[in-house]
Amino acid sequence: MRWLIFLSKVGFLCGITVILAFSLLFNEWNKGETVSSSIITSGYALGLVLIPLINIIYLICWITGRKPGSIVPRWLIFFNIACLLLIFAYTFYINDPYYHQK
């Protein structure tokens, strides 16, 4: 189950880039276009694919009887779940019909 620890750490890094990408979306605090585009690309492309995948793997492990909390540190699991909830909130915010009204 070392692969689960590795994927959880990759998910942690993707979660950080997702948070940075969302903060760049609402506040343009970074004036460097190259760094901003790298953060946004890695946040959206990697984060929106890997974080749900990692949480599905956590769910499968939990259903089959293996506890992911005994393999992966709990703070890492909670952070990945929080990032998944953040991605869901952002997705619902963007798809809100009132978001596109003038």
Secondary structure, 3 states (H helix, E strand, C coil): CHHHHHHHHHHHHHHHHHHHHHHHHHCCCCCCHHHHHHHHHHHHHHHHHHHHHHHHHHHHHHHCCCCHHHCCCHHHHHHHHHHHHHHHHHHHHHCCCCCCCC
